[in-house]
Amino acid sequence: MTNPPQPGHVPSRRTALRAGMGLAVGAGLAVAAPGTASAVPRGTRGAALAGQVGTPLCEQPGDSASAQGLVSGDLGIPYFREHDGTWGYVFGDSWTGPRQTGDWIGSPVMLNQASFDSSGGTPISFTWAMPTGGAAAQLFDYRHNEDNGYGDTEVSRILNDCIEFGGRTYIQYTSVFTWDPPAGWDGSLMSGVAYSDDHGVTWHDYPYHWPGDRLGANQSMYGMWSFAGIDNGYLYIFSKRWNGGHKNTADGGAIQLFRITPDEFRAGNFGAQENWAYLNGRWQWTRDVGPSVILSGNNIGEFSVKRIGGRYCMSYLDVADYSICTRTASRPDAVWSAPKVQIVGNGSWPVSHWGKPQLPFLYGGYIHPGSASATSLTLIVSQWSSDANHQTTAYRVLQYDGINP
């Protein structure tokens, strides 16, 4: 079947880029030290500032994360705490010791910050932890490696994004059944949305869950969400297949878009969504059919879409290219710009990586909603190791400022 013309469609580069990040690193190519950066575009609100160019926010002796009880963790997805003007950062699987040692904390885990310096002049520093303000602890009440009543074992629940509006905080997550699924299978059990009416202290699940691989819906396009924000009376949500383990070779980089009013979303009436779809020869908002794929290309791991200064910005891990890429659009339903490589796992291959900030074993790449401008983003990037033999400590998030998408 021929796909309809899609805005911003990018053909797959898989054959040209060999087989993605695993082969790129395994081929023995040289890698720089963690956080090494060069030619990083800088600036905020028109002024040239130093910013952060790979500053670790955890796993550093004496850092603010360890002071809150979290030493080793990934993701660090930022969101605006609308009720008091502070900032939250939600981590995935986390520990009280370096590189997955020490006591297990769980997932998700939240640290907060009283104020964020969008200029990049000072790095993010965490002020307190949730859910109680004491040491960091798992937010959701579920058991790892057990059946919690959803049909099979849950290894972990990994968040994909967080947003607060109207006094309620929301986290969209994926329940992982296995991190090592067969090729073409996503390894998920389900996806869901949890909410908190006390700003992150206690959490509840909406009753509806989107079934995943294990429940008979392999490759569901509702596996991973990103909340782009509220605009013109709608909450815009981008979603894609679960590829948190970066092994879903059938992912295809497909992303879709839907929207829903904030009131319907709060009520859990997810069937009220409107879909951005190609129908009867044109793109339109409709409930008559499901969302159409708006972007495709290389496989995509974690992704993030945010409205910054009136422009929509997208960031994602390109699994095949082994890089964090960005795009922009004037509206969520407009044509997106071509992908722009920003941070790479290996600066010596391919040629498009030359001169880019380099971070071995990178993933994530979440846009900070408090970024200085649409031409000066702050990205939170994860790193799970720092050499091919996994001998160097690294399971952490790092801050990059001045990213021009």
N, C-alpha and C positions, 0 to 999 in steps of 0.2 A: 504494500500500500504506500502510495506517495504521501509524504507529509506535507501539510500546507506550508506556504511561505511563513517563516518565523522571524520575528525581529531579532537581530543580533545573532543569528545562527552561525556557529563556528564549526567547520568540519573537524573530524578527529585527526589529531597529529600523532596517534599512537605509534604508527609504523616508523615515522621519522624520529621519534624520541625513544626508540627501543622499547623497553617494557616498564618504564616508570621508576619510581623512587627506589624500589628494592634493587634493581639491576644497576641503577646509576651509582648507588653507594657501593654495592658489592663488587663493582668492576675495579675497585682499587684506585679510584680517582682521589686526588688530594682534597682534603677538607681543612677549613680554617678552624681556629679555636671558637668555641661558642660565643655568640654575640659579636663576632668580628663583622665590621660594617665598612663599606666604602661607597662613595658617591650617593649618600643618602640625601634626597631632596629635603630641605628644611624650610621652616618658615611658618608663621602663624599670623593671621590677620595682616598680611603684607609685610611683616617684619621678619628679618632673618634671625632665627634663634637656634641655639645649640640643640635643644631637645634631647630625647633619649634614643639611642641607636642600638637597642638590644640589651637594655638594663634588666637583669633578673629581678623578679619581684618575690621570689621565694627560693629556698635552698641556698641561701647565703647566710653564713653565721651572723647571728644577731639581728637579722632583718625583722621587719614589722610583721610579716606573716608568722614567723616562728613565735613571736611574742603573743600571738593570738592562738597558738597551739597547732598551727599548720606549718609543717616544714616542707613537705613534698606534695605537690599537686599540679594538675594541669587544667586547661581551658581558661579559667579566670574570666568568664564572660561578664562584661560590664553592663550595668543598667542604672537608670536614674531613679532614685527613691523620691518620687514626686511629693510625698506627704511632708517631707522635711528638708528637701533640697540636698540630700546627701547621695552617696553612690554605693552601689552594691557590686560585688564581684563573686560570681558563682563558679566554684571549682568542681571538677570531676573526682575520680578516685584519688584519695588523699591519705597521707600518713603523717605521723608525728616525728618521723626520722627521714634522713636523706635517701633519695632514690629507692622508694618503696621499701624502706626499712622502718623500724620502730613500730608503734602501734597503728593499727588500721583505724582510720576515721570513718571512711565511707564515701558515698556520693548520693546527692550533691552536698557541697559544703559552701557556706557563704562567709566572706569577710566584707566589712564595710569601711568606708572612707568618708571623713567629714567634709573634705573639699578636694577638688581635682584641679590641678594646674594645667589648663589646656595649652599653655605656651610650651610645655615640655621642659621648662626650666628646672623643675624638681620632679623626681620620679614619684609614681604612685606609692603611697604609704598607708597601710591599713590601720584603722583606729579601733575597731572592735569586731567581734565575731558573733555569728548567730548560731543557734537560735536563742540563747539566753543572755548573750553579752559576756559570757565566760569563755572557756576554751572552745575552739571550733568543734562542731559535731555534725553528724549527718542530719540533714533537714527532714527527709522523708522517713516515715515509719514503715520500713519493710525489711525483710531478711534476705541477705545475699546467699546465692547458691541453694535456694529453696523455692518451692512452689508457694507463692503468696496468694493463691486462689484465682490465678488468671490462666490456668490451663497447663502450665509447665514451669520449669525452673527459671528463675531470674538470677543471672550472674551479678548484674548491677543495673542501676538505672542512671543513664547518662543524660544530663541536660543538654539541650540544643540552643535554648535562648530563654531570656527572662525579661519581663516588662512589668511596670506598675502603672496603673491608671485607675481613677475613680476610687481610690482607697484600697484597692485589691492588687496583690502581686501574683503574677502568673509565671510558671515555668513549664515549658514544653520539653518532654523527655522521651527517650527511647529505652525500653527495657531490653537488655541484651541477654539472649539465650546462649550464644557462644561467640567468642572473639575470633574463632578460626573456622568459619563455615566453608563448605565446598565452593569451588568457583561458580559464580553466578547466583549464589544465595547470600542474603544479607545478614543472616545470623541473629535477627531480632525476634523477640516474642510479641511485642506490641509497642505502640506509642500512646502517650496520654498527655493530659494537661492537669497540673496540680495548681492549687491556688491557696493564698494565705490572706486572711483579713486582719492580721495583726503584724503585718510588715515583715514576715519571715519567721515568726516564732513557731506557729503551728501550721500544718499543711493538710489539705484535703484533696482527694482526686475527684474530678468529674466522673460520673458513672460511665460515660461513653469512652471506649478505647479503640484505637485503630489497629486492627490485627496485623501482625508482621509475618515474617517467614515461617516461624514455628506454628502459627495459627492459620496457615493456609493462604496468606497474602504476601508471598515473596515479592520484593521489589515495589512495595507500596510507595506511591509518591507522597504519602503523608508521614513518612518515617521521621524526617528531620525538618523542623520549621525555623524560620527567622522572622521575628516581629519587626517589620520595617517602620512601624509607627502609625499614629492616627493622623489622617489627612482628609479634609473635606467630608467629615462625618463618618469615615470608615477606618477600621483597623486593617491595614494591608499586611498580608502574610505570604511569604514565599516558602515553598516546601519542596522536598526532594526525597529520593530513596535514602534509606539508612546506609551509610558507608563509614561508620565510625572506626572500623578496624582497617580501613583503606585497602581491603581485600575484595571488595565487591566488584568484580571485573565486568559485570553487566550494568553497572551504574550509568555509564554513558554520559555523565555530566548533565543529565536532564533536570531542569528546574521548572516549577509551575507557580502560578500566582492566583490567589483568591482574596476576597475581602469580606468583611462582616461588620455590622455596626457594633460599637462597644457594648451596648445594652444586651444585644443578642449573645455576644460572646460571654459576657458576665453571667447570663442566665444558663450558659451551657447549651444553647440552642444552635449547635454547630451546623445543623442542616439548613440554616438561614443564609449560609455563605453565598456570595455571588462569585462566579468564576470568569477569569479572563481566558476566553476561548476563541478559536478560529471556527466560525460557524457561518454557513451560507455565503462563503467567499469573502468574509471579512472578520477582523478581530473585534470582539465586543464583550461587554459584561453581560452574563446570562446565568440563569439557573436551569436552562434546558439541557445542558450537557456539562460534563466535568471540565476542569481546567485543561487547556492545551499546553504542551511543552513550549516554553518561550526561549529557552537556551539549551544547547546541548554541545557536546564536544568531548574533551577528555574526562575521565572519571573525576569526581569531586568528592573530597572528604568533608570537613567542617566548612560551613559558610555563614556569612553574616551580611544583612542588608539593613541600612539605617538611612533615615532622612537627616542630612546634615546641611544646615543653612539653606534649606529650600531645595536641595538637590539630593537625589537618591544615589547612594554609594554602596557597592557590593564588593565583598572580599571573600576569597575562598582558597582552600588548598587544592591546587591542580595536582592530582596524584600522579598522572603520567609525566608531567613536566617537572615535578619535584620542586614546586615553588608556590608562594602565596601571590595570587593575582588579584587585580581590582578591575572594576568597570563602573561606569556612571550612567545615569539617565535623568532626564528632566522630570519624569513622572514614573511611578512604578509600572505603568502600562505603556511606556514609551519604548523606543528602540534603545538598546543598551550599547554603549561603546565597546570597541574591541578590547579583549583582555590585555592588561598591562602587567608585566612581571615586576614584582616589588621586592620580595625577599626570597632567596634561593637556598636550597640545600647544598648545592655545589656550584661555586662560582666559576669553575673551569669548563663546564659542560652543561647545556649546549652554548652556542655563541650568544644567544639572547640573555644568558646569565652573567656575562662579563660585566664587571663593575657594579654589580648589585650587592646589597648587604647579604651576608652569607650566614646561615644557621643550620648546621647538620641536623638531620632527624627532626625537621620542623613539621608542624601541623597547626590546625586552628586558624588563627588570623581574624580575630573578632574586632569589629569597629567599635571604638568607644563613642557612645552617643554624645559625650561632651567634647568631642574633637573640635579643634579651633575653627575649622572651616572645611568646606567641601574640597579644598585643594591642600589641606593640611590635616590629614587624619592621624589619630593615634590608633595603632593596632596592638592587640594583645595576642602574642604568638606562643605556642607551646613547643617544648622540646623534650623528647623522651630518652635521649642518649646523646653522646657527643663524639663517639668514635665507632668504627665498624665492629669492634669487639665488645662494645657496651661496657668498657672498663672505666670510663670517666663519668663521674657523678653528673647526672642531669635528668631531672624529671620536674619540670618547672614551667613557669610562664615568664615571658619577657616583654618589655614595653618598647615600641618603636613609634616615634613621633615624626611629624613633617612629611607623611606619606601623601604624595600627590597622585590621585587615581586617574 
